[in-house]
Amino acid sequence: MLVGITSEGELGENIAKFFDKVIVITSPQKVLEERPDVVIHTFEIPYLEANNNRPLAWNINTWYAINIGRAANKVKAVNVYLSTFMIFDGKKGYYSETSTPNPINYYGLTKLVGESGIMSLGNYLVIRLGLLYSMQYKGLLFPFIKGILRGKRTIKCNSNFYVSPISINEASEIISLMVKKELRGVVNLGGKRKSLYEVCKDLGEMFEVEVIPTESKYYDFSLDTWLLNSLGFSVRS
């Protein structure tokens, strides 16, 4: 199996470790030349940057992904698009694969349109990721992690905001297994429902940082992982 990834960033590098033959896709033309069996859309403008640079986020998360996807479709490659829980509005939580999207930020909008474009091509696997985190990933948790790295000993975190967290390392492993199992359709991938405070507290204990709970507007972006579990996958994060 020849696997193409669209970025050598942290997520792409972690996913690549689980495959024997991997190439980096930098353009639709390269897809047509190399003819991979699978294209995994790892290149994205993440949450913090996307909301601050909308033109770039739209160009990469949406149009670039769709154009790569069209080329992949021409060579009969499977498009694996990595989407996000942020395509939802956070009003009810436990969103399933069939829940109606309603993004409330620009990052979520770009990813929703990107996944819709990929779906329209057929022969796809859309993986809607829960709260991704690592010490470098610039997602929702990055301000907290940046505070730790800068030496803060006390940090506040929202106890009224719920997510389905999963580390980049574990997400990469499960994504690779999904690809090898030749899954198709839409699948949620995330851990157990936790508040941001609980996630931050777990990380804080690793670095001896005191985490103080705060409350703001209620949101629940947790994902229903019934389908994931029924396919034989479980998340340790």
C-alpha positions as CSV (number, residue, x, y, z in Angstrom):
1,M,0.0,0.0,0.0
2,L,1.4,3.4,-1.0
3,V,0.1,6.1,1.3
4,G,0.3,9.8,0.5
5,I,0.2,12.4,3.3
6,T,-0.3,16.1,2.6
7,S,2.0,17.4,5.3
8,E,5.1,16.3,7.3
9,G,3.8,18.1,10.3
10,E,3.5,16.4,13.7
11,L,0.3,14.5,12.8
12,G,1.5,13.5,9.4
13,E,4.9,12.3,10.8
14,N,3.2,10.3,13.5
15,I,0.8,8.6,11.0
16,A,3.6,7.9,8.6
17,K,5.4,5.7,11.2
18,F,2.7,3.1,10.9
19,F,3.1,2.5,7.1
20,D,6.0,1.0,5.1
21,K,5.6,3.1,2.0
22,V,4.8,6.8,2.4
23,I,5.2,9.8,0.2
24,V,4.5,13.5,0.8
25,I,1.8,15.0,-1.5
26,T,2.5,18.6,-2.3
27,S,0.1,19.2,-5.2
28,P,-2.7,17.5,-7.2
29,Q,-0.1,16.9,-10.0
30,K,2.0,14.8,-7.6
31,V,-1.0,12.7,-6.8
32,L,-1.5,12.0,-10.6
33,E,2.2,11.2,-11.0
34,E,2.7,9.0,-7.9
35,R,-0.7,7.3,-7.9
36,P,-1.0,6.4,-4.2
37,D,-3.5,4.0,-3.0
38,V,-4.6,6.3,-0.1
39,V,-4.3,10.0,0.4
40,I,-4.5,11.1,4.1
41,H,-5.3,14.8,4.4
42,T,-3.0,15.8,7.3
43,F,-2.2,19.3,6.1
44,E,-4.4,21.9,7.8
45,I,-4.4,25.3,9.4
46,P,-5.3,24.5,13.0
47,Y,-7.9,26.2,15.2
48,L,-6.0,29.2,16.6
49,E,-4.3,30.2,13.4
50,A,-7.4,29.5,11.3
51,N,-9.6,31.9,13.2
52,N,-6.9,34.6,12.9
53,N,-6.1,34.1,9.2
54,R,-9.3,33.2,7.5
55,P,-8.1,33.4,3.8
56,L,-5.3,31.0,4.6
57,A,-7.6,28.6,6.5
58,W,-10.1,28.5,3.6
59,N,-7.4,28.0,1.0
60,I,-5.8,25.1,2.8
61,N,-8.5,23.4,4.9
62,T,-11.1,23.6,2.1
63,W,-9.9,24.3,-1.4
64,Y,-6.5,22.7,-1.2
65,A,-8.0,19.6,0.3
66,I,-10.7,19.3,-2.3
67,N,-8.3,19.8,-5.2
68,I,-6.0,17.1,-3.8
69,G,-9.1,14.9,-3.3
70,R,-10.2,15.4,-6.9
71,A,-6.8,14.2,-8.1
72,A,-6.8,11.2,-5.7
73,N,-10.3,10.3,-7.0
74,K,-8.9,10.3,-10.6
75,V,-6.3,7.7,-9.7
76,K,-8.9,5.7,-7.7
77,A,-7.1,6.5,-4.3
78,V,-9.1,6.6,-1.1
79,N,-9.4,10.1,0.4
80,V,-9.0,10.0,4.2
81,Y,-10.0,13.5,5.4
82,L,-9.3,14.4,9.1
83,S,-12.1,16.6,10.3
84,T,-13.0,18.0,13.7
85,F,-15.6,18.1,16.5
86,M,-15.8,21.8,15.8
87,I,-18.1,21.3,12.9
88,F,-20.8,21.2,15.6
89,D,-22.2,24.0,17.8
90,G,-21.6,22.5,21.3
91,K,-25.3,22.9,22.4
92,K,-26.0,19.2,23.1
93,G,-22.9,17.0,23.1
94,Y,-22.5,13.3,22.3
95,Y,-22.6,14.2,18.6
96,S,-22.9,11.1,16.4
97,E,-21.8,10.6,12.8
98,T,-25.3,11.6,11.6
99,S,-25.8,14.7,13.8
100,T,-26.4,17.9,11.9
101,P,-23.3,20.1,11.7
102,N,-23.5,23.8,12.7
103,P,-20.0,25.3,13.2
104,I,-19.7,28.4,15.4
105,N,-16.1,29.3,14.4
106,Y,-14.3,29.7,11.2
107,Y,-12.0,26.7,11.7
108,G,-15.0,24.5,12.0
109,L,-16.6,26.0,8.9
110,T,-13.5,25.4,6.7
111,K,-13.3,21.8,7.9
112,L,-17.0,21.1,7.3
113,V,-16.9,22.4,3.7
114,G,-13.7,20.4,3.2
115,E,-15.2,17.2,4.4
116,S,-18.4,17.8,2.3
117,G,-16.3,18.3,-0.8
118,I,-14.4,15.1,-0.1
119,M,-17.6,13.2,0.5
120,S,-19.1,14.3,-2.8
121,L,-16.2,12.5,-4.6
122,G,-17.1,9.1,-3.1
123,N,-14.5,6.5,-2.0
124,Y,-13.7,8.3,1.2
125,L,-13.1,8.0,5.0
126,V,-13.9,11.1,7.0
127,I,-12.6,10.9,10.6
128,R,-14.0,13.5,12.9
129,L,-11.4,14.0,15.6
130,G,-12.1,14.9,19.2
131,L,-9.9,17.4,21.0
132,L,-6.4,16.7,19.7
133,Y,-3.5,17.5,21.9
134,S,0.3,17.3,22.2
135,M,3.0,19.6,23.6
136,Q,3.3,21.3,20.2
137,Y,-0.1,21.0,18.5
138,K,-1.8,24.4,18.2
139,G,-5.3,23.4,19.0
140,L,-7.7,24.4,21.7
141,L,-5.4,23.4,24.5
142,F,-2.3,25.1,23.2
143,P,-2.7,28.3,25.3
144,F,-2.7,26.1,28.5
145,I,0.3,24.0,27.3
146,K,2.2,27.2,26.3
147,G,1.6,28.5,29.8
148,I,3.2,25.3,31.2
149,L,6.2,25.5,28.9
150,R,6.7,29.1,30.0
151,G,6.9,28.1,33.6
152,K,3.5,29.1,35.0
153,R,2.7,27.3,38.2
154,T,-1.0,28.2,38.4
155,I,-3.4,28.0,35.4
156,K,-7.1,28.4,35.1
157,C,-9.2,26.1,32.9
158,N,-12.9,26.0,32.0
159,S,-15.0,23.4,33.9
160,N,-18.1,24.1,31.8
161,F,-16.7,23.1,28.4
162,Y,-16.8,19.4,27.5
163,V,-14.8,17.6,24.8
164,S,-13.6,14.1,23.8
165,P,-9.8,14.4,24.1
166,I,-7.3,12.2,22.3
167,S,-3.5,12.5,22.1
168,I,-1.9,12.9,18.6
169,N,0.1,9.8,19.2
170,E,-3.0,7.6,19.9
171,A,-5.1,9.3,17.1
172,S,-2.3,8.5,14.6
173,E,-2.2,4.9,15.6
174,I,-6.0,4.4,15.3
175,I,-6.2,6.4,12.0
176,S,-3.5,4.0,10.5
177,L,-5.5,1.0,11.6
178,M,-8.7,2.4,10.1
179,V,-6.9,2.9,6.8
180,K,-5.4,-0.7,6.9
181,K,-8.9,-2.1,7.6
182,E,-10.1,-0.2,4.5
183,L,-13.0,1.5,6.3
184,R,-15.2,3.9,4.5
185,G,-17.8,6.6,5.5
186,V,-17.7,8.8,8.5
187,V,-16.3,7.8,11.9
188,N,-15.9,9.8,15.2
189,L,-12.5,9.4,16.9
190,G,-12.1,10.7,20.5
191,G,-11.8,9.7,24.1
192,K,-14.2,9.8,27.0
193,R,-16.2,13.0,27.6
194,K,-14.3,15.3,29.9
195,S,-14.4,19.0,30.8
196,L,-11.4,21.1,29.7
197,Y,-10.6,21.5,33.4
198,E,-10.3,17.7,33.8
199,V,-8.1,17.5,30.7
200,C,-5.9,20.4,32.0
201,K,-5.8,18.9,35.5
202,D,-4.5,15.6,34.0
203,L,-1.8,17.4,32.1
204,G,-1.0,19.7,35.1
205,E,-0.3,16.8,37.3
206,M,2.4,15.7,34.9
207,F,4.2,19.0,35.3
208,E,3.3,19.9,38.9
209,V,1.1,22.8,37.8
210,E,-1.9,23.8,39.9
211,V,-5.1,24.0,37.7
212,I,-7.9,26.1,39.0
213,P,-11.5,25.5,37.7
214,T,-13.4,28.4,36.2
215,E,-16.9,28.6,34.6
216,S,-18.0,30.4,31.5
217,K,-20.6,29.7,28.9
218,Y,-21.6,26.0,28.7
219,Y,-20.5,24.1,25.7
220,D,-20.5,20.3,25.1
221,F,-18.5,19.2,22.0
222,S,-18.2,15.5,23.1
223,L,-18.5,12.9,20.4
224,D,-20.6,9.7,20.4
225,T,-18.1,6.9,19.8
226,W,-20.5,4.0,19.6
227,L,-19.5,3.3,15.9
228,L,-15.8,3.5,16.7
229,N,-16.2,1.0,19.5
230,S,-18.4,-1.3,17.5
231,L,-15.6,-1.4,14.8
232,G,-13.2,-2.8,17.5
233,F,-11.4,0.4,18.5
234,S,-11.0,1.9,22.0
235,V,-9.3,5.0,23.1
236,R,-6.9,5.0,26.1
237,S,-6.5,8.8,26.3
